[in-house]
Amino acid sequence: MKKSLLYLFALICSMGIFTACSDDDELTMSQVIETELAGTYEGKLGISVNGSELAKDIAQNISLSKSTTENAVKLELKNFTFMGMTLGDIVVDPCTVTESNGTYTFKGAQTLTLSLVGSCPVEVSGTINGKNIDIDIAVEATALQQTVDVTFVGTKAN
């Protein structure tokens, strides 16, 4: 009888070795997007048209939020304005997110209607490493026969 109790006690004690805490579970991409990537990023824009730099170090915020598409974010650049021209909001959804060695990359493309230039294909790509973000936005303003390249470098504000 005493041996049975000893074996039972040993079994109960060894259960802690074979069980894991939920803290040990890895986050899914959806959870990473919601908890680590989504938020407002404060930084500076650089703008060039057909390869010629027009503006740099323009203070701007860009927001990332969870897309309705799996493993993707929604990118929003509100009130895109430069050189006195208001082009409107650049919103690209979805931008597919991938991870490699703790660095997250995202890509997306969409055709947007922007004031002053009309319908434009827009491509977005970016990299997030910790709280730092680098984004490239290419806008093909076919009505004006121009390619507008926008760079953004910033850090997460919240």
N, CA, C and O of each residue as an XYZ file, in Angstrom:
632
protein
N       0.815     -1.181      0.000
C       0.000      0.000      0.000
C       0.868      1.259      0.000
O       0.573      2.233     -0.692
N       1.970      1.218      0.808
C       2.845      2.366      0.880
C       3.555      2.588     -0.456
O       3.806      3.728     -0.848
N       3.881      1.478     -1.163
C       4.518      1.618     -2.471
C       3.560      2.258     -3.461
O       3.986      3.066     -4.287
N       2.290      1.924     -3.402
C       1.292      2.505     -4.301
C       1.185      4.006     -4.086
O       1.108      4.770     -5.049
N       1.181      4.427     -2.841
C       1.125      5.853     -2.543
C       2.399      6.560     -3.011
O       2.335      7.687     -3.500
N       3.527      5.920     -2.868
C       4.788      6.480     -3.327
C       4.778      6.656     -4.841
O       5.186      7.697     -5.355
N       4.309      5.631     -5.552
C       4.223      5.717     -7.019
C       3.242      6.812     -7.448
O       3.515      7.560     -8.387
N       2.113      6.904     -6.767
C       1.124      7.943     -7.071
C       1.714      9.326     -6.832
O       1.537     10.229     -7.649
N       2.415      9.494     -5.711
C       3.046     10.770     -5.406
C       4.097     11.120     -6.469
O       4.164     12.264     -6.916
N       4.916     10.138     -6.874
C       5.941     10.357     -7.902
C       5.293     10.742     -9.233
O       5.811     11.603     -9.944
N       4.173     10.116     -9.576
C       3.466     10.419    -10.815
C       2.929     11.845    -10.798
O       3.053     12.574    -11.783
N       2.336     12.238     -9.678
C       1.785     13.593     -9.562
C       2.905     14.628     -9.658
O       2.745     15.647    -10.329
N       4.013     14.385     -9.008
C       5.141     15.320     -9.051
C       5.744     15.418    -10.450
O       6.179     16.496    -10.857
N       5.775     14.327    -11.181
C       6.390     14.339    -12.512
C       5.498     14.984    -13.559
O       5.973     15.296    -14.651
N       4.218     15.196    -13.263
C       3.314     15.823    -14.229
C       3.763     17.240    -14.570
O       3.553     17.706    -15.690
N       4.369     17.916    -13.627
C       4.852     19.272    -13.884
C       5.944     19.311    -14.930
O       6.129     20.334    -15.589
N       6.668     18.223    -15.094
C       7.742     18.163    -16.077
C       7.171     18.091    -17.495
O       7.746     18.645    -18.432
N       6.048     17.411    -17.643
C       5.496     17.149    -18.965
C       4.399     18.116    -19.394
O       3.856     17.980    -20.490
N       4.071     19.066    -18.571
C       3.060     20.049    -18.951
C       3.752     21.376    -19.200
O       4.840     21.627    -18.683
N       3.117     22.220    -19.994
C       3.696     23.518    -20.325
C       2.702     24.612    -19.985
O       1.489     24.399    -19.974
N       3.231     25.758    -19.715
C       2.391     26.916    -19.453
C       1.959     27.526    -20.769
O       2.609     27.328    -21.796
N       0.870     28.263    -20.743
C       0.430     28.941    -21.954
C       1.424     30.041    -22.339
O       1.441     30.477    -23.490
N       2.249     30.494    -21.393
C       3.272     31.493    -21.698
C       4.306     30.943    -22.671
O       4.974     31.710    -23.365
N       4.446     29.623    -22.730
C       5.421     29.010    -23.605
C       4.930     28.923    -25.052
O       5.725     28.682    -25.960
N       3.629     29.116    -25.274
C       3.070     29.014    -26.616
C       3.527     30.190    -27.459
O       3.611     31.316    -26.969
N       3.824     29.931    -28.731
C       4.194     30.989    -29.655
C       2.941     31.701    -30.131
O       1.883     31.088    -30.273
N       3.067     32.998    -30.376
C       1.943     33.772    -30.877
C       1.688     33.443    -32.342
O       2.627     33.210    -33.103
N       0.437     33.424    -32.730
C       0.100     33.257    -34.146
C       0.375     34.579    -34.852
O       0.526     35.612    -34.200
N       0.442     34.552    -36.178
C       0.685     35.787    -36.932
C      -0.428     36.792    -36.655
O      -0.169     37.990    -36.552
N      -1.648     36.320    -36.536
C      -2.776     37.206    -36.250
C      -2.583     37.915    -34.908
O      -2.855     39.110    -34.789
N      -2.115     37.180    -33.905
C      -1.864     37.772    -32.591
C      -0.697     38.755    -32.643
O      -0.739     39.800    -31.994
N       0.336     38.431    -33.405
C       1.486     39.334    -33.556
C       1.032     40.640    -34.203
O       1.428     41.723    -33.772
N       0.201     40.533    -35.236
C      -0.286     41.734    -35.915
C      -1.056     42.611    -34.937
O      -0.838     43.822    -34.883
N      -1.953     42.009    -34.165
C      -2.776     42.778    -33.237
C      -1.973     43.380    -32.089
O      -2.219     44.522    -31.700
N      -1.016     42.630    -31.541
C      -0.325     43.077    -30.330
C       0.985     43.812    -30.585
O       1.373     44.665    -29.787
N       1.674     43.501    -31.680
C       2.997     44.080    -31.887
C       3.098     45.014    -33.097
O       3.810     46.016    -33.038
N       2.406     44.705    -34.176
C       2.578     45.474    -35.406
C       1.558     46.601    -35.562
O       1.908     47.686    -36.025
N       0.313     46.360    -35.184
C      -0.737     47.362    -35.357
C      -0.466     48.576    -34.478
O      -0.028     48.444    -33.336
N      -0.731     49.761    -35.024
C      -0.552     50.999    -34.273
C      -0.203     52.134    -35.199
O      -0.188     51.985    -36.420
N       0.076     53.265    -34.602
C       0.463     54.457    -35.354
C       1.975     54.598    -35.322
O       2.603     54.475    -34.270
N       2.539     54.855    -36.473
C       3.978     55.056    -36.598
C       4.233     56.510    -36.982
O       3.660     57.017    -37.947
N       5.095     57.172    -36.221
C       5.464     58.557    -36.487
C       6.807     58.572    -37.198
O       7.732     57.857    -36.814
N       6.908     59.391    -38.235
C       8.180     59.432    -38.942
C       8.235     60.515    -39.982
O       7.520     61.515    -39.909
N       9.096     60.301    -40.953
C       9.364     61.281    -42.008
C       9.158     60.647    -43.377
O       9.548     59.505    -43.619
N       8.539     61.413    -44.260
C       8.337     61.000    -45.651
C       9.393     61.627    -46.537
O       9.850     62.744    -46.294
N       9.768     60.895    -47.562
C      10.567     61.421    -48.653
C       9.793     61.167    -49.931
O       9.240     60.082    -50.110
N       9.742     62.144    -50.824
C       8.933     62.018    -52.039
C       9.779     62.355    -53.252
O      10.468     63.374    -53.293
N       9.708     61.458    -54.257
C      10.352     61.752    -55.530
C       9.365     61.443    -56.656
O       8.528     60.548    -56.543
N       9.485     62.199    -57.736
C       8.635     62.009    -58.910
C       9.541     61.748    -60.100
O      10.435     62.536    -60.408
N       9.293     60.629    -60.759
C      10.118     60.197    -61.898
C      11.610     60.238    -61.573
O      12.429     60.608    -62.413
N      11.947     59.854    -60.350
C      13.345     59.762    -59.940
C      13.946     61.045    -59.398
O      15.076     61.027    -58.909
N      13.227     62.160    -59.469
C      13.743     63.438    -58.959
C      13.144     63.716    -57.578
O      11.924     63.725    -57.411
N      14.009     63.942    -56.600
C      13.540     64.201    -55.238
C      12.840     65.552    -55.170
O      13.398     66.576    -55.564
N      11.607     65.539    -54.664
C      10.843     66.776    -54.518
C      10.765     67.245    -53.076
O      10.743     68.446    -52.805
N      10.723     66.305    -52.163
C      10.596     66.680    -50.758
C      11.206     65.588    -49.893
O      11.255     64.419    -50.274
N      11.670     66.001    -48.717
C      12.166     65.015    -47.766
C      11.915     65.523    -46.354
O      11.702     66.714    -46.129
N      11.946     64.596    -45.420
C      11.759     64.889    -44.001
C      10.430     65.583    -43.702
O      10.374     66.497    -42.879
N       9.363     65.147    -44.372
C       8.027     65.664    -44.080
C       7.452     64.833    -42.932
O       7.326     63.614    -43.045
N       7.107     65.493    -41.834
C       6.542     64.778    -40.685
C       5.180     64.185    -41.068
O       4.328     64.874    -41.629
N       4.992     62.907    -40.759
C       3.752     62.219    -41.139
C       3.543     61.025    -40.225
O       4.499     60.481    -39.673
N       2.302     60.624    -40.068
C       1.951     59.396    -39.354
C       1.365     58.404    -40.335
O       0.619     58.775    -41.241
N       1.705     57.147    -40.149
C       1.112     56.054    -40.922
C       0.570     55.049    -39.927
O       1.230     54.725    -38.939
N      -0.635     54.552    -40.188
C      -1.276     53.591    -39.289
C      -1.331     52.215    -39.918
O      -1.600     52.069    -41.110
N      -1.074     51.217    -39.107
C      -1.265     49.822    -39.486
C      -2.321     49.234    -38.560
O      -2.295     49.459    -37.350
N      -3.243     48.484    -39.135
C      -4.242     47.781    -38.341
C      -4.420     46.393    -38.928
O      -3.977     46.117    -40.043
N      -5.070     45.522    -38.171
C      -5.294     44.155    -38.628
C      -6.303     44.181    -39.771
O      -7.367     44.790    -39.658
N      -5.964     43.525    -40.855
C      -6.845     43.410    -42.003
C      -7.874     42.314    -41.753
O      -7.688     41.468    -40.879
N      -8.947     42.332    -42.516
C      -9.907     41.234    -42.433
C      -9.356     39.990    -43.132
O      -9.865     38.886    -42.933
N      -8.325     40.168    -43.943
C      -7.640     39.054    -44.593
C      -6.645     38.438    -43.616
O      -5.969     39.158    -42.882
N      -6.553     37.124    -43.601
C      -5.658     36.403    -42.691
C      -4.195     36.788    -42.936
O      -3.762     36.896    -44.083
N      -3.444     36.992    -41.861
C      -2.005     37.300    -41.903
C      -1.706     38.541    -42.740
O      -0.767     38.552    -43.536
N      -2.508     39.580    -42.553
C      -2.327     40.807    -43.329
C      -2.655     42.029    -42.481
O      -3.390     41.954    -41.496
N      -2.083     43.160    -42.899
C      -2.366     44.441    -42.257
C      -3.021     45.382    -43.267
O      -2.958     45.178    -44.480
N      -3.643     46.406    -42.723
C      -4.216     47.491    -43.517
C      -3.344     48.708    -43.263
O      -3.158     49.104    -42.112
N      -2.804     49.308    -44.320
C      -1.941     50.480    -44.203
C      -2.744     51.717    -44.567
O      -3.450     51.735    -45.575
N      -2.632     52.762    -43.731
C      -3.332     54.018    -43.991
C      -2.381     55.198    -43.846
O      -1.763     55.398    -42.800
N      -2.281     55.967    -44.914
C      -1.562     57.235    -44.914
C      -2.627     58.289    -45.178
O      -3.050     58.489    -46.317
N      -3.058     58.963    -44.111
C      -4.166     59.917    -44.205
C      -3.666     61.288    -44.657
O      -2.563     61.716    -44.317
N      -4.506     61.954    -45.429
C      -4.261     63.335    -45.865
C      -2.878     63.509    -46.503
O      -2.098     64.370    -46.096
N      -2.594     62.686    -47.498
C      -1.301     62.764    -48.187
C      -1.220     64.082    -48.949
O      -1.955     64.306    -49.911
N      -0.317     64.947    -48.503
C      -0.163     66.284    -49.069
C       1.317     66.584    -49.255
O       2.133     66.317    -48.372
N       1.654     67.141    -50.411
C       3.007     67.671    -50.572
C       2.993     68.771    -51.616
O       2.204     68.739    -52.561
N       3.864     69.735    -51.439
C       3.989     70.883    -52.330
C       2.639     71.563    -52.559
O       2.325     71.983    -53.672
N       1.849     71.666    -51.494
C       0.569     72.352    -51.583
C      -0.544     71.562    -52.245
O      -1.661     72.062    -52.369
N      -0.264     70.333    -52.674
C      -1.280     69.502    -53.317
C      -1.780     68.462    -52.333
O      -0.992     67.733    -51.731
N      -3.089     68.398    -52.173
C      -3.689     67.372    -51.328
C      -4.156     66.244    -52.229
O      -5.058     66.428    -53.047
N      -3.545     65.078    -52.080
C      -3.896     63.939    -52.919
C      -4.917     63.024    -52.259
O      -5.538     62.206    -52.938
N      -5.102     63.145    -50.949
C      -6.093     62.325    -50.257
C      -5.450     61.238    -49.418
O      -4.276     61.314    -49.057
N      -6.248     60.224    -49.118
C      -5.790     59.116    -48.279
C      -5.270     57.970    -49.133
O      -5.873     57.604    -50.141
N      -4.161     57.420    -48.722
C      -3.660     56.198    -49.342
C      -3.958     55.069    -48.361
O      -3.405     55.017    -47.262
N      -4.840     54.170    -48.778
C      -5.228     53.032    -47.947
C      -5.042     51.780    -48.783
O      -5.670     51.625    -49.830
N      -4.176     50.883    -48.317
C      -3.929     49.622    -49.023
C      -4.261     48.487    -48.062
O      -3.679     48.362    -46.985
N      -5.224     47.660    -48.491
C      -5.699     46.539    -47.671
C      -6.110     45.418    -48.611
O      -7.021     45.601    -49.417
N      -5.473     44.282    -48.529
C      -4.543     43.810    -47.512
C      -3.084     43.948    -47.948
O      -2.773     44.013    -49.138
N      -2.214     43.990    -46.965
C      -0.769     43.879    -47.159
C      -0.353     42.616    -46.410
O      -0.434     42.556    -45.183
N       0.085     41.627    -47.147
C       0.435     40.329    -46.561
C       1.706     40.435    -45.728
O       2.697     41.016    -46.169
N       1.674     39.870    -44.518
C       2.791     39.944    -43.577
C       3.503     38.597    -43.509
O       2.867     37.547    -43.415
N       4.839     38.646    -43.557
C       5.661     37.457    -43.343
C       6.727     37.795    -42.294
O       7.023     38.966    -42.053
N       7.291     36.766    -41.682
C       8.293     36.957    -40.636
C       9.539     36.139    -40.942
O       9.451     35.001    -41.404
N      10.699     36.730    -40.679
C      11.961     36.025    -40.810
C      12.921     36.566    -39.758
O      13.274     37.745    -39.782
N      13.339     35.714    -38.847
C      14.302     36.071    -37.801
C      13.880     37.304    -36.998
O      14.718     38.148    -36.681
N      12.600     37.416    -36.667
C      12.122     38.518    -35.849
C      11.840     39.800    -36.606
O      11.418     40.786    -36.002
N      12.062     39.813    -37.910
C      11.765     40.967    -38.747
C      10.530     40.650    -39.575
O      10.436     39.587    -40.189
N       9.588     41.580    -39.586
C       8.339     41.379    -40.317
C       8.345     42.223    -41.584
O       8.700     43.402    -41.553
N       7.956     41.620    -42.684
C       7.832     42.342    -43.944
C       6.392     42.259    -44.404
O       5.680     41.305    -44.089
N       5.965     43.271    -45.155
C       4.618     43.258    -45.696
C       4.609     43.854    -47.095
O       5.424     44.713    -47.431
N       3.653     43.370    -47.915
C       3.499     43.836    -49.294
C       2.031     43.868    -49.639
O       1.254     43.026    -49.190
N       1.657     44.846    -50.439
C       0.283     44.931    -50.905
C       0.199     45.837    -52.123
O       1.097     46.640    -52.376
N      -0.879     45.702    -52.867
C      -1.103     46.530    -54.045
C      -2.597     46.758    -54.191
O      -3.412     45.905    -53.839
N      -2.937     47.920    -54.715
C      -4.336     48.268    -54.883
C      -4.432     49.441    -55.845
O      -3.493     50.227    -55.969
N      -5.553     49.558    -56.518
C      -5.809     50.725    -57.360
C      -6.675     51.677    -56.553
O      -7.755     51.313    -56.088
N      -6.180     52.919    -56.392
C      -6.882     53.923    -55.599
C      -7.281     55.096    -56.474
O      -6.658     55.355    -57.504
N      -8.318     55.799    -56.062
C      -8.706     57.038    -56.718
C      -8.261     58.180    -55.822
O      -8.777     58.362    -54.719
N      -7.295     58.947    -56.313
C      -6.745     60.066    -55.553
C      -7.169     61.370    -56.215
O      -7.204     61.475    -57.441
N      -7.495     62.377    -55.377
C      -7.877     63.663    -55.950
C      -6.705     64.224    -56.752
O      -5.546     63.973    -56.421
N      -6.993     64.951    -57.761
C      -6.046     65.595    -58.685
C      -5.446     64.645    -59.715
O      -5.099     65.086    -60.810
N      -5.311     63.353    -59.403
C      -4.651     62.441    -60.345
C      -5.537     61.286    -60.789
O      -5.172     60.565    -61.718
N      -6.679     61.088    -60.162
C      -7.607     60.034    -60.571
C      -7.194     58.654    -60.110
O      -6.626     58.487    -59.030
N      -7.488     57.658    -60.947
C      -7.235     56.254    -60.611
C      -5.754     55.918    -60.782
O      -5.163     56.162    -61.835
N      -5.166     55.350    -59.718
C      -3.731     55.058    -59.725
C      -3.447     53.712    -59.087
O      -3.946     53.418    -58.001
N      -2.639     52.882    -59.764
C      -2.153     51.675    -59.089
C      -1.137     52.074    -58.013
O      -0.254     52.899    -58.249
N      -1.281     51.469    -56.828
C      -0.389     51.763    -55.705
C       0.193     50.452    -55.198
O      -0.536     49.485    -54.981
N       1.506     50.423    -55.011
C       2.185     49.267    -54.434
C       2.882     49.701    -53.152
O       3.505     50.761    -53.093
N       2.765     48.863    -52.129
C       3.347     49.151    -50.827
C       4.214     47.970    -50.404
O       3.829     46.814    -50.579
N       5.377     48.266    -49.849
C       6.203     47.236    -49.220
C       6.874     47.865    -48.013
O       7.205     49.050    -48.012
N       7.068     47.052    -46.988
C       7.672     47.597    -45.783
C       8.308     46.542    -44.906
O       8.098     45.342    -45.082
N       9.091     47.022    -43.955
C       9.798     46.169    -43.010
C       9.617     46.751    -41.613
O       9.754     47.955    -41.398
N       9.304     45.862    -40.666
C       9.191     46.269    -39.268
C      10.171     45.439    -38.460
O      10.144     44.209    -38.495
N      11.033     46.129    -37.734
C      12.005     45.473    -36.865
C      11.901     46.137    -35.501
O      12.375     47.257    -35.309
N      11.276     45.442    -34.553
C      11.022     46.044    -33.247
C       9.989     47.144    -33.394
O       8.883     46.896    -33.874
N      10.332     48.353    -32.988
C       9.426     49.498    -33.128
C       9.747     50.338    -34.368
O       9.067     51.328    -34.639
N      10.773     49.948    -35.117
C      11.189     50.707    -36.305
C      10.510     50.186    -37.562
O      10.324     48.980    -37.728
N      10.140     51.110    -38.448
C       9.459     50.742    -39.678
C      10.062     51.503    -40.849
O      10.412     52.677    -40.729
N      10.178     50.822    -41.982
C      10.587     51.416    -43.254
C       9.545     51.010    -44.282
O       9.234     49.826    -44.414
N       9.000     51.982    -45.014
C       7.963     51.700    -45.997
C       8.312     52.371    -47.317
O       8.809     53.497    -47.348
N       8.044     51.658    -48.403
C       8.146     52.207    -49.754
C       6.765     52.145    -50.386
O       6.125     51.094    -50.397
N       6.310     53.279    -50.912
C       5.013     53.359    -51.586
C       5.266     53.874    -52.997
O       5.884     54.922    -53.182
N       4.789     53.137    -53.982
C       4.927     53.549    -55.379
C       3.541     53.822    -55.944
O       2.678     52.944    -55.946
N       3.331     55.050    -56.426
C       2.056     55.453    -57.005
C       2.294     55.733    -58.489
O       3.110     56.581    -58.850
N       1.581     55.018    -59.328
C       1.702     55.198    -60.779
C       0.595     56.145    -61.228
O      -0.539     55.723    -61.459
N       0.933     57.432    -61.352
C      -0.035     58.453    -61.776
C      -0.063     58.471    -63.298
O       0.542     59.332    -63.936
N      -0.775     57.507    -63.866
C      -0.781     57.344    -65.328
C      -1.356     58.555    -66.048
O      -0.913     58.870    -67.152
N      -2.330     59.243    -65.457
C      -2.921     60.423    -66.090
C      -1.885     61.533    -66.268
O      -1.961     62.325    -67.207
N      -0.923     61.574    -65.356
C       0.134     62.594    -65.420
C       1.433     62.048    -66.000
O       2.412     62.781    -66.138
N       1.442     60.763    -66.338
C       2.637     60.073    -66.823
C       3.799     60.244    -65.836
O       4.925     60.566    -66.216
N       3.483     60.016    -64.566
C       4.486     60.163    -63.524
C       4.427     58.982    -62.563
O       3.371     58.398    -62.321
N       5.592     58.655    -62.029
C       5.681     57.677    -60.960
C       6.108     58.426    -59.702
O       7.157     59.069    -59.671
N       5.284     58.330    -58.676
C       5.583     58.997    -57.410
C       6.056     57.924    -56.434
O       5.321     56.986    -56.125
N       7.277     58.070    -55.958
C       7.849     57.139    -54.985
C       7.914     57.843    -53.632
O       8.476     58.930    -53.503
N       7.327     57.196    -52.631
C       7.287     57.742    -51.285
C       8.020     56.781    -50.364
O       7.756     55.579    -50.375
N       8.932     57.306    -49.574
C       9.600     56.507    -48.540
C       9.169     57.027    -47.182
O       8.933     58.222    -47.009
N       9.070     56.125    -46.226
C       8.705     56.505    -44.867
C       9.607     55.753    -43.915
O       9.764     54.537    -44.027
N      10.198     56.468    -42.984
C      11.009     55.887    -41.932
C      10.468     56.424    -40.615
O      10.370     57.635    -40.417
N      10.112     55.489    -39.700
C       9.531     55.940    -38.457
C       9.634     54.928    -37.350
O      10.252     53.872    -37.491
N       9.003     55.282    -36.228
C       8.955     54.402    -35.066
C       7.516     54.352    -34.540
O       6.727     55.275    -34.739
N       7.209     53.257    -33.872
C       5.851     53.058    -33.362
C       5.594     54.012    -32.201
O       6.389     54.109    -31.266
N       4.460     54.716    -32.284
C       4.113     55.698    -31.249
C       3.315     55.058    -30.127
O       3.437     55.468    -28.973
N       2.499     54.060    -30.444
C       1.676     53.422    -29.407
C       1.608     51.938    -29.606
O       0.959     51.239    -28.828
